Amino acid sequence: MSALSPFEFESILVTGGSGSFGQQLIRTLLETTRTHRVIVFSRDELKQFEMANLPWVAPHLERLRFFLGDVRDVERLKLAMEGVDVVIHAAALKQVPAAEYNPFECIKTNVLGAQNVIDAARANDVKRVVALSTDKAAAPINLYGATKLCSDKLFVAANNYSGKKSTRYSVVRYGNVMSSRGSVIPYFRAKATQGLLPITDPRMTRFSITLRQGVRFVLDCLDRMWGGELFVPKIPSYRILDVAEAVAPGVATQIVGIRPGEKLHEEMITSTDALSTIEFDDYYVILPSTPLWDLSRFRAESNPSPGRPVADDFAYNSGTNTIFLNPTEIASLMADDAHG
């Protein structure tokens, strides 16, 4: 991945800014870029209070704003985005079992909320919007993945009706974020104290990215985006048993079965997506189905190395990935993230 750019944007708003990814993103923006104003937009006042009192926040309080609001409320979003140059949309309901049990709550946040972000950004003539997606949106089998696929389609299609507005929208899709809230690593850490780790299926694999890697990729994509692309990083996979060994070496495991809405392996690019996918050195781009821009110009101006189409039968699957993390590497990445 390329080095972080010294963004000249006056103001960046992050929905879900008090979550795990949002906090790491905001910390990176404040510490490594010249962004003048960063706005935390989230609905949890306790998380905002706790975030405001973190040690790394204090030197940057004059550049940081906390804005309570829910992406379900389009008027609140419009107010929050006044004078904003860039929006990074990280807010979502993402717990698979909760979404299966409360489907329309997930739809209201992940689908209707996505459209609200689009409408509010367009109303305020925001320059760029990057929406975060998930590997579960590729060939989804659970409601969470289906809502994120809908969200992806909304953000890509938003470029079709910009009209006189200059707002551009792109999507970033990646796999499980290591050690984020609700992920398997903190779950295993809690269960390890009880002396037994529940394993859904010993064959299970997942794509893996650290918080800092995810943030770097999103900022790189923000820098290179044209509008309408879906960016996918080239990242390693892990096996669930190797994660268990990294988190709690020697602790007993118990097979409990796959939960509703889970896959054995995740995909980020399906064989159908392959027909419109371009490969670069360290990432892929799934192109929009409508010709929004000249591909040759995209390759020449937006990327220093030329892209190349993938094979027609290409698929990017966590189970057939060419790179897997071993327990030692997983433990090292966990420690690195913890000190980041």
C-alpha positions as CSV (number, residue, x, y, z in Angstrom):
1,M,0.0,0.0,0.0
2,S,1.2,3.5,-0.7
3,A,2.1,6.0,2.0
4,L,-0.6,8.1,3.5
5,S,-1.3,11.3,1.6
6,P,-1.2,14.7,3.4
7,F,-4.9,15.4,2.5
8,E,-5.7,19.0,1.9
9,F,-9.4,18.5,2.7
10,E,-10.8,21.0,5.1
11,S,-13.3,18.7,6.8
12,I,-13.9,14.9,7.0
13,L,-17.0,13.3,8.6
14,V,-16.9,9.7,9.7
15,T,-20.2,7.9,10.4
16,G,-19.8,5.2,13.0
17,G,-16.8,7.3,14.1
18,S,-16.8,6.0,17.7
19,G,-16.5,2.4,16.6
20,S,-13.3,0.3,16.4
21,F,-12.6,1.2,12.8
22,G,-13.8,4.8,13.1
23,Q,-11.6,5.5,16.1
24,Q,-8.5,4.1,14.4
25,L,-9.3,6.1,11.2
26,I,-9.9,9.3,13.1
27,R,-6.7,8.9,15.0
28,T,-4.7,8.3,11.8
29,L,-6.3,11.4,10.2
30,L,-5.5,13.6,13.2
31,E,-1.9,12.3,13.6
32,T,-0.8,11.9,10.0
33,T,-2.7,14.4,7.8
34,R,-3.4,18.1,7.6
35,T,-7.2,17.7,7.7
36,H,-8.5,20.8,9.5
37,R,-11.7,19.3,11.0
38,V,-12.7,15.7,11.7
39,I,-16.3,15.0,12.7
40,V,-17.4,11.9,14.7
41,F,-20.9,11.1,13.7
42,S,-22.4,8.3,15.8
43,R,-25.5,7.5,17.9
44,D,-23.8,6.3,21.1
45,E,-23.2,9.1,23.6
46,L,-21.2,6.8,26.0
47,K,-18.8,5.7,23.2
48,Q,-18.3,9.4,22.3
49,F,-17.7,10.4,25.9
50,E,-15.1,7.5,26.3
51,M,-13.5,8.4,23.0
52,A,-13.2,12.1,23.9
53,N,-11.3,11.1,27.1
54,L,-8.7,8.8,25.3
55,P,-5.1,10.0,25.8
56,W,-4.4,10.4,22.1
57,V,-7.4,12.7,21.6
58,A,-6.3,15.5,23.9
59,P,-3.7,17.1,21.6
60,H,-6.3,17.3,18.7
61,L,-9.4,18.5,20.4
62,E,-9.4,21.8,18.5
63,R,-9.7,19.8,15.2
64,L,-12.2,17.2,16.5
65,R,-16.0,17.5,16.6
66,F,-18.5,15.1,18.2
67,F,-21.9,15.0,16.6
68,L,-24.6,12.8,18.0
69,G,-26.9,11.4,15.4
70,D,-28.2,8.3,13.6
71,V,-27.8,7.5,9.9
72,R,-31.6,6.7,9.9
73,D,-32.2,10.5,10.3
74,V,-31.5,12.2,7.0
75,E,-32.1,15.7,8.4
76,R,-29.5,15.2,11.1
77,L,-27.1,13.9,8.5
78,K,-27.6,17.0,6.3
79,L,-27.0,19.2,9.3
80,A,-23.8,17.4,10.2
81,M,-22.4,17.5,6.6
82,E,-22.6,21.2,6.2
83,G,-19.2,22.4,5.0
84,V,-17.9,18.8,4.8
85,D,-15.5,17.8,2.0
86,V,-15.3,14.0,2.6
87,V,-17.6,11.4,4.2
88,I,-16.4,8.0,5.2
89,H,-19.4,5.8,5.9
90,A,-18.5,3.2,8.6
91,A,-21.8,3.0,10.5
92,A,-23.6,-0.3,10.3
93,L,-25.4,-3.0,12.2
94,K,-23.1,-5.9,11.6
95,Q,-23.8,-8.7,14.0
96,V,-25.0,-11.6,11.9
97,P,-27.2,-13.4,14.5
98,A,-28.8,-10.1,15.6
99,A,-29.6,-9.2,12.0
100,E,-31.2,-12.6,11.4
101,Y,-33.5,-12.1,14.5
102,N,-34.2,-8.3,13.9
103,P,-34.1,-8.1,10.1
104,F,-35.8,-4.8,9.5
105,E,-33.7,-3.0,12.1
106,C,-30.7,-4.0,10.1
107,I,-32.4,-2.8,6.9
108,K,-33.2,0.6,8.4
109,T,-29.6,1.2,9.3
110,N,-27.6,-0.5,6.5
111,V,-29.9,0.2,3.5
112,L,-32.1,3.2,4.3
113,G,-29.2,4.7,6.3
114,A,-26.9,4.3,3.3
115,Q,-29.4,6.2,1.1
116,N,-29.6,8.9,3.7
117,V,-25.9,9.3,3.6
118,I,-26.0,9.6,-0.2
119,D,-28.8,12.1,-0.1
120,A,-27.2,14.2,2.6
121,A,-23.8,14.2,0.9
122,R,-25.4,15.3,-2.4
123,A,-27.4,18.0,-0.7
124,N,-24.2,19.5,0.7
125,D,-22.1,19.0,-2.4
126,V,-19.6,16.8,-0.5
127,K,-16.6,16.1,-2.7
128,R,-16.0,12.4,-2.0
129,V,-17.8,9.6,-0.2
130,V,-16.3,6.2,0.6
131,A,-18.6,3.5,2.0
132,L,-17.2,0.5,3.9
133,S,-18.5,-2.9,2.8
134,T,-17.8,-6.5,3.8
135,D,-16.9,-9.8,2.3
136,K,-20.3,-11.0,3.4
137,A,-21.8,-8.8,0.7
138,A,-20.4,-11.1,-2.0
139,A,-22.9,-13.8,-2.8
140,P,-24.7,-13.1,0.6
141,I,-26.5,-15.9,2.5
142,N,-27.3,-13.8,5.6
143,L,-29.3,-10.6,6.0
144,Y,-26.4,-8.5,7.1
145,G,-24.5,-9.4,3.9
146,A,-27.6,-8.8,1.8
147,T,-28.1,-5.3,3.3
148,K,-24.5,-4.5,2.6
149,L,-24.8,-5.6,-1.0
150,C,-27.8,-3.3,-1.3
151,S,-25.7,-0.5,0.3
152,D,-22.9,-1.2,-2.2
153,K,-25.3,-0.9,-5.1
154,L,-26.7,2.3,-3.8
155,F,-23.4,4.0,-3.5
156,V,-22.2,2.9,-6.9
157,A,-25.4,3.9,-8.6
158,A,-25.4,7.3,-6.8
159,N,-22.7,8.4,-9.3
160,N,-25.3,8.0,-12.1
161,Y,-27.5,10.9,-10.9
162,S,-25.0,13.4,-9.6
163,G,-26.2,16.0,-12.1
164,K,-24.6,19.3,-11.5
165,K,-23.3,18.1,-8.2
166,S,-19.6,17.1,-8.0
167,T,-20.1,14.4,-5.3
168,R,-18.3,11.1,-6.1
169,Y,-19.1,7.8,-4.4
170,S,-17.0,4.6,-4.1
171,V,-17.0,1.5,-2.0
172,V,-14.2,-0.4,-0.1
173,R,-14.8,-4.1,0.7
174,Y,-12.5,-6.1,2.9
175,G,-12.6,-9.1,5.3
176,N,-12.7,-9.5,9.1
177,V,-11.0,-6.7,11.0
178,M,-8.7,-8.3,13.5
179,S,-9.6,-7.6,17.2
180,S,-12.5,-5.2,16.4
181,R,-15.5,-5.2,18.6
182,G,-17.6,-8.3,18.1
183,S,-15.0,-10.2,16.2
184,V,-13.7,-13.7,17.0
185,I,-10.5,-12.7,18.7
186,P,-12.0,-10.8,21.7
187,Y,-14.6,-13.5,21.8
188,F,-11.9,-16.2,22.1
189,R,-10.1,-14.1,24.7
190,A,-13.2,-14.0,26.9
191,K,-13.9,-17.7,26.4
192,A,-10.3,-18.7,27.1
193,T,-10.7,-17.6,30.8
194,Q,-13.3,-20.4,31.0
195,G,-10.9,-23.0,29.7
196,L,-12.9,-23.9,26.5
197,L,-13.0,-22.3,23.1
198,P,-16.2,-22.9,21.0
199,I,-15.3,-23.7,17.4
200,T,-18.1,-23.5,14.8
201,D,-16.3,-25.7,12.2
202,P,-12.6,-26.6,12.1
203,R,-12.6,-26.1,8.3
204,M,-13.7,-22.5,8.6
205,T,-11.5,-19.7,7.0
206,R,-11.8,-15.9,6.9
207,F,-10.0,-13.0,5.2
208,S,-8.1,-11.0,7.8
209,I,-7.0,-7.4,7.9
210,T,-5.8,-5.3,10.9
211,L,-7.4,-2.0,11.9
212,R,-4.4,-0.1,10.8
213,Q,-4.1,-1.9,7.4
214,G,-7.8,-1.3,6.9
215,V,-7.5,2.4,7.6
216,R,-4.5,2.7,5.3
217,F,-6.4,1.0,2.5
218,V,-9.4,3.2,2.9
219,L,-7.3,6.4,2.8
220,D,-5.4,5.1,-0.2
221,C,-8.7,4.5,-2.0
222,L,-10.0,7.9,-1.0
223,D,-6.9,9.4,-2.7
224,R,-7.2,7.3,-5.9
225,M,-11.0,7.0,-6.3
226,W,-12.9,8.3,-9.4
227,G,-16.4,7.3,-8.3
228,G,-18.3,4.0,-8.9
229,E,-15.4,1.6,-8.1
230,L,-15.5,-1.1,-5.5
231,F,-12.0,-1.6,-4.1
232,V,-10.9,-4.9,-2.7
233,P,-7.4,-5.3,-1.0
234,K,-5.2,-8.3,-1.4
235,I,-5.0,-9.7,2.1
236,P,-4.3,-13.0,3.8
237,S,-6.7,-15.6,5.2
238,Y,-6.6,-17.5,8.5
239,R,-8.0,-20.8,9.7
240,I,-10.2,-20.7,12.7
241,L,-8.1,-23.3,14.6
242,D,-5.0,-21.2,14.0
243,V,-6.7,-18.2,15.5
244,A,-7.7,-20.3,18.5
245,E,-4.1,-21.4,18.9
246,A,-2.8,-17.8,18.6
247,V,-5.2,-16.4,21.2
248,A,-5.1,-19.2,23.7
249,P,-2.3,-21.8,23.1
250,G,-3.2,-25.2,24.4
251,V,-6.8,-24.3,25.5
252,A,-9.3,-27.1,24.8
253,T,-11.8,-26.6,21.9
254,Q,-15.3,-27.8,21.3
255,I,-17.1,-28.0,17.9
256,V,-20.5,-26.2,18.2
257,G,-21.6,-26.0,14.6
258,I,-22.0,-23.2,12.2
259,R,-24.4,-20.4,13.3
260,P,-27.3,-19.3,11.1
261,G,-26.2,-17.2,8.2
262,E,-22.5,-18.3,8.3
263,K,-20.4,-19.7,5.5
264,L,-17.4,-22.0,5.8
265,H,-15.4,-19.6,3.6
266,E,-16.0,-16.0,2.6
267,E,-15.7,-14.4,-0.8
268,M,-14.8,-10.9,-1.8
269,I,-15.0,-11.3,-5.5
270,T,-17.3,-13.9,-7.1
271,S,-16.7,-15.5,-10.5
272,T,-19.5,-13.3,-11.8
273,D,-17.8,-10.2,-10.5
274,A,-14.6,-11.4,-12.3
275,L,-16.1,-10.2,-15.6
276,S,-15.7,-6.6,-14.5
277,T,-12.7,-6.9,-12.2
278,I,-9.3,-5.3,-12.8
279,E,-6.2,-6.4,-10.8
280,F,-3.5,-4.1,-9.6
281,D,-0.4,-5.0,-7.6
282,D,-1.9,-5.0,-4.1
283,Y,-5.7,-4.7,-4.7
284,Y,-8.6,-5.3,-7.1
285,V,-11.2,-3.0,-8.5
286,I,-14.7,-4.2,-9.4
287,L,-15.9,-1.7,-12.1
288,P,-19.4,-0.4,-12.2
289,S,-21.8,-2.0,-14.7
290,T,-22.4,1.4,-16.3
291,P,-19.5,3.1,-18.1
292,L,-19.0,6.1,-15.8
293,W,-15.5,6.9,-17.0
294,D,-12.8,6.0,-19.4
295,L,-10.9,2.9,-18.2
296,S,-7.7,3.7,-20.0
297,R,-7.7,7.1,-18.2
298,F,-8.4,5.5,-14.9
299,R,-5.4,3.2,-15.3
300,A,-3.1,6.0,-16.4
301,E,-4.0,8.8,-14.0
302,S,-5.4,7.0,-10.9
303,N,-2.9,4.2,-10.6
304,P,0.9,4.3,-11.1
305,S,0.9,0.6,-12.3
306,P,-1.3,-0.6,-15.1
307,G,-4.2,-2.8,-14.2
308,R,-5.1,-6.0,-16.0
309,P,-8.4,-7.9,-16.3
310,V,-8.6,-11.1,-14.2
311,A,-9.5,-14.4,-15.7
312,D,-13.2,-15.0,-16.5
313,D,-13.4,-17.8,-13.9
314,F,-11.5,-15.9,-11.2
315,A,-12.9,-15.8,-7.7
316,Y,-11.3,-14.4,-4.5
317,N,-12.2,-16.8,-1.7
318,S,-10.8,-17.1,1.8
319,G,-10.6,-20.9,1.4
320,T,-8.6,-20.9,-1.8
321,N,-6.5,-17.8,-1.0
322,T,-2.8,-18.2,-1.7
323,I,-1.7,-16.6,1.5
324,F,-2.6,-17.9,5.0
325,L,-1.4,-16.6,8.4
326,N,0.0,-19.1,10.8
327,P,-0.6,-18.9,14.6
328,T,2.7,-17.0,15.2
329,E,1.9,-14.4,12.6
330,I,-1.7,-14.0,13.9
331,A,-0.3,-13.4,17.5
332,S,2.2,-10.9,16.2
333,L,-0.5,-8.9,14.3
334,M,-2.7,-9.0,17.4
335,A,0.1,-7.6,19.5
336,D,0.9,-4.9,16.8
337,D,-2.7,-3.8,16.7
338,A,-2.9,-3.6,20.5
339,H,0.0,-1.2,20.6
340,G,-1.1,0.8,17.6
